[in-house]
Structures are given as structure tokens and as C-alpha cells.
Amino acid sequence: MDPIQSSTLDMLHFEQAATAEAEAWRNLLPPEPWLETVKKHPEIFGEYARFRLETGITNAPSVVSRARKPHQQTRPVPILGIPERITYRALCHEILDGISPSDRSQEAYKSFISGPLRSAFDGKRTMQLESARIQYVIESDIAAFYEYVDHSRLLSEVQLRTFKVDLPRLLIGLLEEIQGRPFGLPQLLDPSDELSEIYARIIERELRRRGIEVWRYNDDFRIAAATYEEAQAHVEALAHEASAVGLILNERKTRITKFSTYFWKNWIESPSEGDIEFKPELVKISNDYGDLEDDELTAVGHKTFEKLDLEPGERGYLDLSNLTPDENHELSRAIGILTKQSDSFGLAHIARLFEYAPFLSHRLGMYMIALHEAGTDIGPTWDKLITRTDFFNAWQRLWLVHVARVCKLLSARVRRGWVKRQRTDVDPLLKAEATLTLAPYKLVNFDEIDRAIRTEPEALIAWYALAAKSIPNVNQQRIAALKEGNKLVELLLYRTPKK
């Protein structure tokens, strides 16, 4: 990236962005080890991010971890370096100032789901399904939405919406360097959510210009139709407008649903032939977390885990090899409940879920940590898991290494040996996490870490810097030389960073 003038950088709030990034955790990944350090000294790290822009230092490419999803799919989760994260947020905050932020709340999702229901009866509180104005509802979303946002189209739209020119160009330059290509947004970051909202509005806007009744929540769409032929035409229109901005529909999730089917699928009360009073609170919402404030949910969590003990054919049986989306959400919610309450009721099922419902691995990792912190011995469960890791991808093993580090499980030789083997994996993030985990036990030496700082992806430098610091009785002269050779390492390793 070319050097940036000070007058331009004066518009950006780097310290504020550093504070926000230090408080942000993307739940699919273990918390980055640098969060606490940046939280204590946001002004120093903000100043460093500004310095890199001012001097034109090339931004480090992201490192991608592949989180598991249902049906053998994966979700790319990029790991950005500290200054890149800060700069990304600072630029988006200034550029999008004045534009209403996206609403990802439960209420917004409920409004999205209930949009066709409200419209079908023109706002009447008493509804009869046979008199509904809408006969069909199209349900669809965009396939790999964040991965294929076109940077040049995004730039034009951001400039159009904000009347700003230079800062959006800087933003797109940053994105192209960290993505390594002219398309894509790094997922699970607040700035990406705001930019994706601007991009998805293009599709929504063009559909409305055609006179199509549409509701949208991020990249999920609901479209109303009076006839089946009209519904088919609307699907084609949605596919066309998505294609116009470089995107495609998710075929597996695109369907034309009868209005009555859509109604009862999203309504809590039992089907009724009579008049129905519309109550927004009776609209179902699919929420991975659930309302964790209610102590009565303990029984709900227990009931879900009890289903895992049922035999095939028994009422309520959960077939882990063929879970429905609703069952996925039910399990995720149950794990969240037991994690919140440090309830060990589900401990015996962790190993089986890790293998047969791998997309829940991040939830299971946090569950084990919560149990450990409450005094439960998770060691035997962790030991069982590492005997099955031939079935786990690098992202799942990353979580197991993180659990071992946080819970200090490496007292036994067999456990240390398993973590050491993860350092030989090709996945850069797994290697970095394993190095940080092994360093306090002198199972990795300074030379190896020094070499990694020189050769491993720059986005992961914090893992190796903190690993060097955690080696017992490490030579302080070598640490001092390490700090002197890299400003970011210096900031991470000083107790009180110096300007």
C-alpha cells in the first residue's frame, strides 16, 4: 500500500478501533492470545497501526482456518494481524459514519421471518389462511456470500452511499492485501458485517425496483408471490440480481414454500382451522445460543442431552449422522445452556458429538473450559478425544490444543506428545497454537520460535512472540534482541509498551 498522508490519517480513530478489536471475540475461533495486551494498551497498538499506514508497509495476508459446518462443508475464517484488524475497523468506522448499522438482533430476525406473515393479511390482527393475499413464499440465501464480494463493485457502492472517495479506496486496498485477491470479506468481523450489508442491499434494491415484495436479513431472503408461476419468476429474478454482483444462490436452501406451510413452520402454537390472532412473540426464531438468562433452561438442556441416550426408533431420538437444521440448533442451544451454568450433565457425550457433530466443536471446546474452571475433571474426556483425531480436521484439533493450554492439561507425557505432533501439521494456526501451548513446558526452544517469527505468516506473529516470552528461564538478551528486530514483538512483550 502506498504511504498515506498524515492529514488523511488524522480522520481515523486508531485507539478507539484498537479497544473495540481487543473486546471482540469471534466464537468460531479460540480467543486470540493478544487480546488482553491490546486491551491494556490500545493507544500504543493504535499508534503502530497508523505508523504502518503512514509509511506504506504492505499489510499482512490473512491466515484462513476452515471451521466445520454441517453436511461436510467448511466455513473459511480468516485470521488478520493486529495492525490489520485495527486499521480495518478504523477505516470502516470513519467511512460508514452516518450510515445506519446492520441490525443482527433477535428482534430483527423475528421481524424478517414474520414479514410475509404480516403482509399476507395487510396488517390485520385476525387472520384466516384461506384469505391470505400471499400464496407462496420463496426462501433463499447467498452461497459463500462473504467469500465472493467483489471489491470493485463494493468500492462503487460505498462511494455512492457515502460521497467519500479516498478513504474507500484505502479500504479496498487493505482488503485486497489481506485477502490476496480482488474479492472477499474476512468473516466474523464487525466491519465485514457492515460492508456486507451495503453489498446485499444492492440485490434487495434491484428486486424492489422490479416491484417484488422482499424481506432480507443479511444474505437471507424471503420473497412473496401470489401464484406459483410468479414465485418461479421471482427466484429467477433473485438469481439474476445476485449474479449481477458476482454471487450465486445457495441451491440447497432455495425453495418455494406454500404460504400455509411457511406459516405453521414459523408459528409456535399448534395448527388451527379458525381465526388466528397475530402475535409477533409467537414467531419462531432459530437461535444457536438460546435465552441463557432463564434458570429453567437447565431442564431444556438436560432433555436434549437425554435424547442422545435413546435408541433408534424411540421418540425424540437424535440421529447424529443425519441431524436436521432444527436438531442442530437444539444441540447447540443445549451446549450453550450447560456452558453458561458449568453443568457437567453433557460431559459424557462430548467425545461422540465432537466426532459426529463436528460443527459444534467450538461450542464443545468452550464447554470443556467452563467445566474445568468450575472444578470438573475434563482430563479423561480430552484423553479420549485425542485418540480419535484421525477423524478431526485442523480446526477441531486447534480447539483441543487450546483447551489443553487454557486448562493446563499437559502434565502427562502422552498428552504432550499429541500436542507436539500438531506442530508438524501444515495448518499455520494449529502450529502457532501448539507452539504457544508447549513453550511453558520447554517442549519448544527459542531457536524454533525465532525461526517461526521470521518464516511463519506475519498474521500469527503474536502467538510466537508470546511463546518466546513464556519459555521458563529464557535468555533475556535473546528476548531483547527479538524485540529490537520487530516493533510488534516489542509491543507485545513489554509489560508497559513504550512509544
C-alpha positions as CSV (number, residue, x, y, z in Angstrom):
1,M,0.0,0.0,0.0
2,D,1.3,3.5,-0.8
3,P,2.2,5.8,2.1
4,I,-0.8,7.8,3.4
5,Q,-0.7,11.4,4.2
6,S,-1.0,12.5,7.9
7,S,-4.0,14.7,7.2
8,T,-5.9,11.7,5.9
9,L,-4.9,9.5,8.9
10,D,-6.0,12.3,11.3
11,M,-9.6,11.4,10.4
12,L,-9.2,7.9,11.7
13,H,-9.6,6.8,15.4
14,F,-7.0,4.1,15.8
15,E,-7.1,3.9,19.6
16,Q,-10.8,3.5,19.6
17,A,-10.5,0.8,17.0
18,A,-7.8,-1.0,19.0
19,T,-10.1,-1.0,22.1
20,A,-13.0,-2.4,20.1
21,E,-10.9,-5.1,18.5
22,A,-9.5,-6.1,21.9
23,E,-13.1,-6.7,23.1
24,A,-14.2,-8.6,20.0
25,W,-14.0,-12.4,20.0
26,R,-15.1,-14.5,17.1
27,N,-16.7,-17.5,18.7
28,L,-15.7,-20.0,15.9
29,L,-12.0,-19.5,16.9
30,P,-10.3,-19.7,20.3
31,P,-9.7,-16.2,21.7
32,E,-6.5,-14.7,20.2
33,P,-3.8,-14.6,22.8
34,W,-3.0,-10.9,22.2
35,L,-6.5,-9.6,23.2
36,E,-5.6,-8.8,26.8
37,T,-2.4,-7.0,25.9
38,V,-4.1,-4.8,23.3
39,K,-6.9,-4.1,25.7
40,K,-4.4,-2.8,28.3
41,H,-2.6,-0.6,25.8
42,P,-4.9,0.4,22.9
43,E,-3.1,3.7,22.3
44,I,0.2,2.0,21.6
45,F,-1.2,-0.5,19.2
46,G,-3.4,2.1,17.5
47,E,-0.3,4.3,17.0
48,Y,1.5,1.3,15.5
49,A,-1.3,0.7,13.0
50,R,-1.2,4.3,12.0
51,F,2.6,4.2,11.6
52,R,2.3,1.2,9.2
53,L,-0.2,3.1,7.0
54,E,1.8,6.3,7.1
55,T,4.9,4.5,5.9
56,G,3.2,2.4,3.3
57,I,4.1,-1.0,4.8
58,T,2.3,-3.8,3.0
59,N,-0.5,-5.4,5.0
60,A,0.0,-9.0,6.0
61,P,-2.2,-11.6,4.2
62,S,-4.7,-13.3,6.4
63,V,-4.4,-16.9,7.5
64,V,-7.5,-19.0,6.9
65,S,-8.9,-21.6,9.3
66,R,-11.6,-23.9,8.0
67,A,-14.3,-24.3,10.6
68,R,-16.6,-27.3,10.1
69,K,-20.2,-26.9,9.1
70,P,-23.0,-29.5,8.7
71,H,-23.0,-31.8,5.7
72,Q,-19.2,-31.9,5.4
73,Q,-18.9,-28.3,4.5
74,T,-16.5,-25.8,5.9
75,R,-16.5,-22.1,6.6
76,P,-13.3,-20.0,6.0
77,V,-12.4,-17.9,9.0
78,P,-9.5,-15.6,8.2
79,I,-7.1,-14.6,11.0
80,L,-5.9,-11.0,10.5
81,G,-2.8,-9.5,12.1
82,I,-3.2,-7.0,14.9
83,P,-2.5,-3.8,12.9
84,E,-4.6,-5.0,10.0
85,R,-7.6,-5.6,12.4
86,I,-7.2,-2.2,13.9
87,T,-6.9,-0.4,10.5
88,Y,-9.8,-2.3,9.0
89,R,-12.1,-1.2,11.8
90,A,-10.8,2.4,11.9
91,L,-11.4,2.8,8.2
92,C,-14.9,1.3,8.2
93,H,-15.9,3.3,11.2
94,E,-15.0,6.6,9.5
95,I,-16.2,5.7,6.1
96,L,-19.6,4.4,7.2
97,D,-20.2,7.1,9.8
98,G,-23.8,8.3,9.3
99,I,-25.0,5.0,7.8
100,S,-27.3,3.0,10.0
101,P,-25.5,-0.1,11.2
102,S,-26.9,-3.5,10.4
103,D,-29.3,-4.9,13.0
104,R,-28.4,-8.6,13.7
105,S,-30.6,-8.8,16.8
106,Q,-33.2,-11.5,17.6
107,E,-35.9,-8.9,17.1
108,A,-34.6,-8.0,13.7
109,Y,-34.6,-11.7,12.7
110,K,-38.1,-12.2,14.1
111,S,-39.3,-9.2,12.0
112,F,-37.6,-10.7,8.9
113,I,-39.4,-14.1,9.5
114,S,-42.7,-12.5,10.2
115,G,-42.6,-10.1,7.3
116,P,-44.5,-12.3,4.9
117,L,-47.0,-13.2,7.6
118,R,-47.8,-9.6,8.3
119,S,-48.0,-8.7,4.6
120,A,-50.3,-11.7,3.8
121,F,-53.1,-10.2,5.9
122,D,-52.4,-6.5,5.3
123,G,-51.8,-5.9,9.0
124,K,-55.0,-7.4,10.3
125,R,-54.7,-8.9,13.7
126,T,-57.2,-11.7,13.0
127,M,-56.1,-14.0,10.1
128,Q,-57.7,-16.8,8.1
129,L,-55.2,-18.7,6.0
130,E,-57.6,-19.1,3.1
131,S,-57.9,-15.4,2.8
132,A,-54.1,-14.7,2.7
133,R,-53.0,-12.4,-0.1
134,I,-49.8,-14.3,-0.4
135,Q,-49.9,-17.9,-1.6
136,Y,-46.2,-18.7,-1.8
137,V,-43.0,-17.7,0.0
138,I,-39.6,-18.0,-1.6
139,E,-36.8,-18.8,0.9
140,S,-33.2,-18.4,-0.2
141,D,-29.8,-17.2,0.7
142,I,-26.5,-16.5,-1.0
143,A,-23.8,-19.2,-1.3
144,A,-20.5,-18.3,0.3
145,F,-21.6,-14.7,0.5
146,Y,-18.6,-13.1,2.2
147,E,-16.1,-15.0,0.1
148,Y,-17.2,-13.5,-3.2
149,V,-18.0,-9.9,-2.5
150,D,-16.4,-8.1,-5.5
151,H,-14.1,-5.3,-4.3
152,S,-14.5,-3.0,-7.3
153,R,-18.4,-3.2,-7.1
154,L,-18.2,-2.7,-3.3
155,L,-16.0,0.4,-3.8
156,S,-18.5,1.9,-6.2
157,E,-21.4,1.2,-3.9
158,V,-19.6,2.6,-0.8
159,Q,-18.6,5.8,-2.6
160,L,-22.2,6.2,-3.9
161,R,-23.6,5.7,-0.4
162,T,-21.1,7.9,1.5
163,F,-19.9,10.6,-1.0
164,K,-16.4,9.7,0.1
165,V,-13.7,8.8,-2.4
166,D,-10.2,8.5,-0.9
167,L,-10.9,6.5,2.3
168,P,-13.0,3.8,0.4
169,R,-10.0,3.4,-1.9
170,L,-7.7,2.9,1.0
171,L,-10.2,0.3,2.4
172,I,-10.3,-1.7,-0.8
173,G,-6.5,-1.6,-1.0
174,L,-6.4,-3.0,2.5
175,L,-8.9,-5.7,1.7
176,E,-7.0,-6.8,-1.5
177,E,-3.8,-7.1,0.5
178,I,-5.2,-9.1,3.4
179,Q,-7.4,-11.3,1.1
180,G,-4.7,-11.7,-1.5
181,R,-7.3,-11.3,-4.3
182,P,-9.8,-8.7,-5.6
183,F,-12.8,-10.1,-3.9
184,G,-14.0,-11.4,-0.5
185,L,-14.5,-10.0,3.1
186,P,-12.9,-11.6,6.2
187,Q,-15.7,-13.3,8.0
188,L,-16.8,-12.8,11.6
189,L,-15.5,-9.3,11.9
190,D,-17.8,-6.3,12.7
191,P,-16.6,-4.2,9.8
192,S,-17.2,-7.0,7.3
193,D,-20.8,-7.3,8.6
194,E,-21.3,-3.6,7.8
195,L,-19.8,-3.8,4.4
196,S,-21.7,-7.0,3.6
197,E,-24.9,-5.2,4.5
198,I,-24.2,-2.5,2.0
199,Y,-23.5,-5.1,-0.7
200,A,-26.6,-7.2,0.0
201,R,-28.7,-4.0,-0.2
202,I,-27.8,-3.8,-3.9
203,I,-29.7,-7.1,-4.6
204,E,-32.6,-6.1,-2.4
205,R,-32.8,-2.7,-4.0
206,E,-33.0,-4.1,-7.6
207,L,-35.7,-6.6,-6.6
208,R,-37.8,-3.7,-5.2
209,R,-37.3,-1.7,-8.3
210,R,-38.9,-4.7,-10.2
211,G,-41.9,-4.4,-7.8
212,I,-41.1,-7.6,-5.9
213,E,-42.0,-7.8,-2.3
214,V,-38.9,-8.9,-0.5
215,W,-37.5,-9.1,3.1
216,R,-33.9,-9.6,3.9
217,Y,-31.7,-10.5,6.9
218,N,-28.0,-10.3,6.0
219,D,-27.9,-12.6,3.0
220,D,-31.1,-14.5,3.7
221,F,-34.1,-13.5,1.6
222,R,-37.9,-14.0,1.8
223,I,-40.0,-13.1,-1.2
224,A,-43.8,-13.1,-1.5
225,A,-45.7,-14.4,-4.5
226,A,-49.4,-14.7,-5.4
227,T,-49.0,-17.7,-7.8
228,Y,-46.5,-20.5,-8.3
229,E,-45.6,-19.1,-11.7
230,E,-44.9,-15.7,-10.1
231,A,-42.8,-17.5,-7.4
232,Q,-40.7,-19.1,-10.1
233,A,-40.2,-15.8,-11.8
234,H,-39.1,-14.2,-8.6
235,V,-36.5,-17.0,-8.0
236,E,-35.1,-16.2,-11.4
237,A,-35.0,-12.5,-10.7
238,L,-33.2,-13.1,-7.4
239,A,-30.6,-15.3,-9.1
240,H,-30.1,-12.7,-11.8
241,E,-29.6,-9.8,-9.4
242,A,-27.2,-11.9,-7.3
243,S,-25.2,-12.9,-10.4
244,A,-25.0,-9.2,-11.4
245,V,-22.8,-8.6,-8.4
246,G,-20.8,-11.8,-8.7
247,L,-22.8,-14.0,-6.3
248,I,-25.0,-17.2,-6.7
249,L,-27.9,-18.6,-4.7
250,N,-27.5,-21.5,-2.3
251,E,-29.4,-24.2,-4.3
252,R,-29.9,-26.4,-1.2
253,K,-31.5,-23.6,0.7
254,T,-33.6,-22.1,-2.1
255,R,-37.2,-23.3,-2.1
256,I,-40.7,-22.2,-3.0
257,T,-43.0,-22.9,0.0
258,K,-46.8,-22.8,0.2
259,F,-47.8,-19.9,2.5
260,S,-49.7,-22.2,4.9
261,T,-46.6,-24.4,5.2
262,Y,-44.4,-21.3,5.9
263,F,-46.9,-20.0,8.4
264,W,-47.0,-23.1,10.6
265,K,-43.3,-23.8,10.2
266,N,-42.6,-20.4,11.8
267,W,-45.5,-20.3,14.3
268,I,-45.2,-21.6,17.9
269,E,-48.9,-22.5,18.5
270,S,-50.5,-25.7,17.2
271,P,-52.2,-25.6,13.8
272,S,-55.8,-24.3,14.0
273,E,-58.6,-24.1,11.4
274,G,-60.2,-21.0,12.9
275,D,-59.1,-17.3,13.1
276,I,-55.6,-16.7,14.3
277,E,-54.5,-13.7,16.3
278,F,-51.2,-12.5,15.1
279,K,-48.7,-12.1,17.9
280,P,-45.1,-11.3,17.0
281,E,-43.9,-13.1,20.1
282,L,-45.3,-16.3,18.7
283,V,-43.0,-16.3,15.7
284,K,-40.2,-18.9,16.0
285,I,-36.6,-17.9,15.7
286,S,-33.7,-20.2,15.2
287,N,-31.0,-19.1,17.6
288,D,-27.9,-21.0,18.3
289,Y,-27.5,-19.6,21.8
290,G,-31.0,-19.5,23.3
291,D,-32.0,-17.3,26.2
292,L,-29.4,-18.2,28.7
293,E,-30.7,-15.9,31.4
294,D,-33.5,-18.2,32.4
295,D,-32.6,-20.9,35.0
296,E,-35.5,-23.0,33.8
297,L,-33.5,-23.7,30.7
298,T,-31.4,-26.2,32.6
299,A,-34.2,-28.8,32.2
300,V,-34.3,-28.0,28.5
301,G,-30.5,-28.6,28.1
302,H,-30.8,-31.9,30.1
303,K,-33.7,-33.1,28.0
304,T,-31.7,-32.5,24.8
305,F,-28.7,-34.5,26.0
306,E,-31.0,-37.3,27.3
307,K,-32.2,-37.8,23.7
308,L,-28.6,-38.9,22.8
309,D,-29.1,-41.9,25.0
310,L,-32.2,-43.1,23.2
311,E,-32.2,-46.0,20.7
312,P,-33.2,-45.6,17.1
313,G,-36.9,-45.6,16.7
314,E,-37.6,-44.2,20.2
315,R,-39.5,-41.0,20.3
316,G,-37.1,-38.0,20.3
317,Y,-34.1,-40.0,19.1
318,L,-31.3,-37.8,17.7
319,D,-29.5,-39.4,14.8
320,L,-26.1,-37.7,14.9
321,S,-25.3,-38.9,11.4
322,N,-28.3,-37.1,9.9
323,L,-29.3,-34.1,12.0
324,T,-31.9,-31.7,10.8
325,P,-31.3,-27.9,11.0
326,D,-33.7,-27.7,13.9
327,E,-31.8,-30.5,15.7
328,N,-28.5,-28.8,15.0
329,H,-29.9,-25.6,16.7
330,E,-31.3,-27.7,19.6
331,L,-28.0,-29.3,20.3
332,S,-26.1,-26.0,20.0
333,R,-28.6,-24.4,22.4
334,A,-28.3,-27.2,24.9
335,I,-24.5,-26.9,24.9
336,G,-24.7,-23.2,25.4
337,I,-27.1,-23.6,28.4
338,L,-24.8,-26.1,30.1
339,T,-21.7,-24.0,29.4
340,K,-23.4,-20.9,30.9
341,Q,-24.2,-22.9,34.1
342,S,-21.0,-25.0,34.1
343,D,-23.3,-28.1,34.3
344,S,-21.4,-31.4,33.7
345,F,-24.6,-33.2,32.6
346,G,-23.4,-33.4,29.0
347,L,-19.7,-34.3,29.7
348,A,-20.1,-38.0,28.8
349,H,-21.4,-37.0,25.3
350,I,-18.6,-34.6,24.3
351,A,-16.4,-37.2,22.5
352,R,-19.3,-38.5,20.4
353,L,-20.5,-35.1,19.5
354,F,-17.0,-34.0,18.6
355,E,-16.8,-36.8,16.1
356,Y,-20.4,-37.0,14.7
357,A,-21.4,-33.3,15.0
358,P,-18.0,-31.6,14.3
359,F,-19.6,-28.3,13.5
360,L,-20.2,-28.0,17.3
361,S,-16.6,-28.4,18.2
362,H,-16.1,-24.7,19.1
363,R,-19.1,-24.9,21.5
364,L,-17.8,-28.1,23.0
365,G,-14.3,-26.6,23.5
366,M,-15.8,-23.7,25.5
367,Y,-18.0,-26.1,27.4
368,M,-14.9,-28.1,28.5
369,I,-13.1,-24.9,29.6
370,A,-16.2,-23.8,31.6
371,L,-16.4,-27.2,33.3
372,H,-12.6,-27.1,34.1
373,E,-12.9,-23.7,35.6
374,A,-15.8,-24.9,37.8
375,G,-13.7,-27.8,39.1
376,T,-14.8,-30.7,36.9
377,D,-12.0,-33.1,35.7
378,I,-12.2,-32.9,31.9
379,G,-8.9,-34.8,31.5
380,P,-10.4,-38.3,30.7
381,T,-12.7,-36.7,28.1
382,W,-9.8,-34.9,26.5
383,D,-7.7,-38.1,26.5
384,K,-10.5,-39.9,24.8
385,L,-10.8,-37.2,22.2
386,I,-7.1,-37.2,21.2
387,T,-7.4,-41.0,20.4
388,R,-9.9,-40.1,17.7
389,T,-8.2,-37.2,16.0
390,D,-7.7,-39.0,12.7
391,F,-11.4,-38.0,12.1
392,F,-10.9,-34.3,13.1
393,N,-9.8,-31.5,10.8
394,A,-7.2,-28.9,11.8
395,W,-9.8,-26.5,13.2
396,Q,-11.1,-29.2,15.6
397,R,-7.6,-30.1,16.7
398,L,-6.9,-26.4,17.2
399,W,-9.7,-26.3,19.8
400,L,-8.3,-29.4,21.5
401,V,-4.9,-27.7,21.8
402,H,-6.5,-24.5,23.1
403,V,-8.4,-26.5,25.7
404,A,-5.1,-28.1,26.8
405,R,-3.4,-24.8,27.1
406,V,-6.1,-23.0,29.0
407,C,-6.8,-25.9,31.3
408,K,-3.1,-26.8,31.7
409,L,-3.6,-30.5,30.8
410,L,0.0,-31.3,29.7
411,S,1.2,-33.0,32.8
412,A,1.2,-36.4,31.2
413,R,3.7,-37.4,28.5
414,V,1.1,-38.8,26.2
415,R,-0.7,-35.5,26.2
416,R,2.4,-33.5,25.5
417,G,3.3,-35.9,22.7
418,W,0.0,-35.4,21.0
419,V,0.3,-31.6,21.1
420,K,3.9,-31.8,19.8
421,R,2.6,-33.7,16.8
422,Q,0.3,-30.9,16.0
423,R,3.3,-28.6,15.4
424,T,4.1,-30.7,12.3
425,D,0.7,-30.0,10.7
426,V,0.5,-27.9,7.6
427,D,-2.1,-25.7,9.1
428,P,-0.3,-22.5,10.3
429,L,-2.8,-21.5,13.0
430,L,-2.7,-25.0,14.6
431,K,1.1,-24.9,14.6
432,A,1.1,-21.5,16.2
433,E,-1.3,-22.5,18.9
434,A,0.6,-25.7,19.6
435,T,3.8,-23.8,19.9
436,L,2.3,-21.4,22.4
437,T,0.9,-24.3,24.4
438,L,4.2,-26.2,24.6
439,A,6.5,-23.3,25.3
440,P,5.9,-23.1,29.1
441,Y,6.9,-26.8,29.4
442,K,10.2,-26.2,27.5
443,L,9.0,-28.5,24.7
444,V,9.9,-25.9,22.1
445,N,13.1,-23.9,22.2
446,F,13.9,-20.3,21.5
447,D,15.6,-21.1,18.2
448,E,12.5,-22.7,16.8
449,I,10.3,-19.8,17.8
450,D,12.8,-17.2,16.4
451,R,12.8,-19.1,13.1
452,A,9.0,-19.2,13.1
453,I,8.8,-15.4,13.7
454,R,10.9,-15.0,10.5
455,T,9.2,-17.6,8.3
456,E,5.6,-18.2,9.5
457,P,2.7,-15.9,8.4
458,E,3.0,-12.4,9.8
459,A,-0.6,-12.5,10.9
460,L,0.4,-15.1,13.6
461,I,3.4,-13.3,15.0
462,A,1.6,-12.7,18.3
463,W,1.4,-16.4,19.0
464,Y,5.2,-16.9,18.6
465,A,6.2,-13.7,20.4
466,L,4.1,-14.7,23.5
467,A,5.5,-18.3,23.2
468,A,9.1,-16.9,23.4
469,K,8.2,-14.9,26.5
470,S,6.6,-18.0,28.2
471,I,9.7,-20.3,28.0
472,P,10.9,-20.7,31.6
473,N,14.3,-19.1,32.3
474,V,14.6,-17.9,28.7
475,N,17.8,-15.9,28.0
476,Q,16.7,-12.2,28.4
477,Q,19.4,-11.0,26.0
478,R,17.9,-13.1,23.2
479,I,14.4,-11.8,24.1
480,A,15.7,-8.2,24.0
481,A,17.2,-8.8,20.5
482,L,13.9,-10.3,19.4
483,K,12.1,-7.2,20.5
484,E,14.6,-4.9,18.8
485,G,14.1,-6.7,15.5
486,N,10.3,-6.3,15.3
487,K,8.2,-3.5,16.6
488,L,5.1,-5.5,17.1
489,V,7.0,-8.1,19.0
490,E,8.4,-5.3,21.2
491,L,4.9,-4.0,21.9
492,L,3.6,-7.5,22.7
493,L,6.4,-8.4,25.1
494,Y,7.0,-5.2,27.1
495,R,5.0,-5.2,30.3
496,T,4.5,-1.5,29.7
497,P,4.9,-0.8,26.0
498,K,6.9,2.3,25.2
499,K,6.2,4.8,22.4
